[in-house]
Amino acid sequence: MNKSKRPYKQYSLHRGDCLSFLKTLTSNSIDSIVTDPPGGLSFMGIDWDSDRGGRDRWIKWLTKRLTEAYRVLKPGGHLVMWTYPRTSHWTRMALDDSGLVFVHNLIHVFGTGKSHGKIVKSTDSPEFNGFSTTLKTSYEEWVLVRKPSEGTVERNLKKWKVGALNVDACAVEGAPGQPSRFPGTLVHDGSVEALQIFPDAPGQLARLRGDGAPMMNHVYGKMNHGTVAKPPRVDTDPSSARFFYCTKASRSDKNGGLPDGETNCHPTVKSIALMRWLCRLVTPPGGTVLDMFMGSGSTGVAAMLEGFRFLGCELSAEYYATAKKRITHAWASCMRLTRPSAFVTLKSSH
Ligand SMILES: C[S@@+](CC[C@H](N)C(=O)[O-])C[C@H]1O[C@@H](n2cnc3c(N)ncnc32)[C@H](O)[C@@H]1O
């Protein structure tokens, strides 16, 4: 069998720089990429998060890897990438330079953020006491981009099985008796802080125009997207329920799958529920998810629980070892719950 075409097992993990790893993959072979790269912030002073000598150098570093990611993605394939607000424009530049096309910014709002700013306590200018140099971080952004499709979306889907988002599988559950909702670009953690952001006032087209009056297209003139408004919606929670709900990573998210007494020491573990939702959104059923900045393996755990194949790469030996344990455990628990034949059984290489 042609080596490049040889199927891999349900998951395949690699250690090293993802640039070398990506170069080993066949062009147009990956269905989706869901990844959480360094942010160039020197977060907690960690080496792998340094800015590599400044903005331009950092962007060049990431662009090199994203150019390879572009090559291995199937035409129409999506990539979702975490960014930090302060350097999200760097990440966006690298995504742009690699040829990937912007689709959405997905915003994850949470109440657990902290202010890292300095609170003024001054005897010289007591009128400024209590002022702060920053606000509390309340959200993170995930950028959703796409490799251009070949021809129409329909043609691309037929040939490559990618090119559109699986919105049905990611619909937000409605209140009892109510239809589920089309997923939006906002995700929240259900905390009091996040819920306060949502006003109780009506905010949906259906509710605002629920009088049956014709919709006038004052701004876009000839755009003809319907003439009669939908009936008003009955919501039990009109403010926030229409957004996907997802907390930040919990202790069980972080340590699940590790032997008793062992803890996940990765400083930026992502929530499994969020990673499952993102993988499901951008990956066709049974498809292959790639995370080239795998860390402790949250994307891989999510991919296993969703029945996808997974390819992961991580630079650090310590994080790689943790990822391997977590992903193996997730895979094994799926095997216990599911008919093994439902998965592709392939020779283990690890
Ligand atoms: C933000 S963390 C990912 C955390 C992960 N989402 C989790 O839940 O554990 C980014 C990871 O990228 C890794 N990394 C940095 N440079 C890399 C490179 N060139 N190739 C592969 N991995 C790299 C770091 O060691 C770090 O673990």
The ligand as an SDF file (V2000), in Angstrom:
LIG
                    3D

 27 29  0  0  0  0  0  0  0  0999 V2000
   -1.9850   26.8930   24.3860 C   0  0  0  0  0  0  0  0  0  0  0  0
   -1.1820   25.3930   24.5120 S   0  0  0  0  0  0  0  0  0  0  0  0
   -2.4050   24.1680   24.0590 C   0  0  0  0  0  0  0  0  0  0  0  0
   -3.2030   23.6750   25.2450 C   0  0  0  0  0  0  0  0  0  0  0  0
   -4.2520   22.6270   24.8870 C   0  0  0  0  0  0  0  0  0  0  0  0
   -5.3480   23.2070   24.1850 N   0  0  0  0  0  0  0  0  0  0  0  0
   -4.7790   21.9170   26.1190 C   0  0  0  0  0  0  0  0  0  0  0  0
   -5.9880   21.9260   26.3870 O   0  0  0  0  0  0  0  0  0  0  0  0
   -3.9640   21.3190   26.8540 O   0  0  0  0  0  0  0  0  0  0  0  0
   -0.0980   25.4260   23.1560 C   0  0  0  0  0  0  0  0  0  0  0  0
    0.8650   24.2480   23.0670 C   0  0  0  0  0  0  0  0  0  0  0  0
    1.6320   24.3720   21.8820 O   0  0  0  0  0  0  0  0  0  0  0  0
    2.8930   23.7620   22.1250 C   0  0  0  0  0  0  0  0  0  0  0  0
    3.8220   24.2310   21.0910 N   0  0  0  0  0  0  0  0  0  0  0  0
    4.4770   25.4230   21.0260 C   0  0  0  0  0  0  0  0  0  0  0  0
    5.2070   25.4870   19.9180 N   0  0  0  0  0  0  0  0  0  0  0  0
    5.0030   24.3350   19.2300 C   0  0  0  0  0  0  0  0  0  0  0  0
    5.4710   23.8090   17.9930 C   0  0  0  0  0  0  0  0  0  0  0  0
    6.3190   24.4950   17.2290 N   0  0  0  0  0  0  0  0  0  0  0  0
    5.0460   22.5920   17.5940 N   0  0  0  0  0  0  0  0  0  0  0  0
    4.1980   21.8640   18.3830 C   0  0  0  0  0  0  0  0  0  0  0  0
    3.7250   22.3120   19.5700 N   0  0  0  0  0  0  0  0  0  0  0  0
    4.1170   23.5240   19.9880 C   0  0  0  0  0  0  0  0  0  0  0  0
    3.2300   24.1930   23.5460 C   0  0  0  0  0  0  0  0  0  0  0  0
    4.1710   23.3210   24.1520 O   0  0  0  0  0  0  0  0  0  0  0  0
    1.8490   24.1850   24.2140 C   0  0  0  0  0  0  0  0  0  0  0  0
    1.6420   22.9960   24.9370 O   0  0  0  0  0  0  0  0  0  0  0  0
  1  2  1  0
  2  3  1  0
  2 10  1  0
  3  4  1  0
  4  5  1  0
  5  6  1  0
  5  7  1  0
  7  8  2  0
  7  9  1  0
 10 11  1  0
 11 12  1  0
 11 26  1  0
 12 13  1  0
 13 14  1  0
 13 24  1  0
 14 15  1  0
 14 23  1  0
 15 16  2  0
 16 17  1  0
 17 18  1  0
 17 23  2  0
 18 19  1  0
 18 20  2  0
 20 21  1  0
 21 22  2  0
 22 23  1  0
 24 25  1  0
 24 26  1  0
 26 27  1  0
M  CHG  2   2   1   9  -1
M  END
$$$$
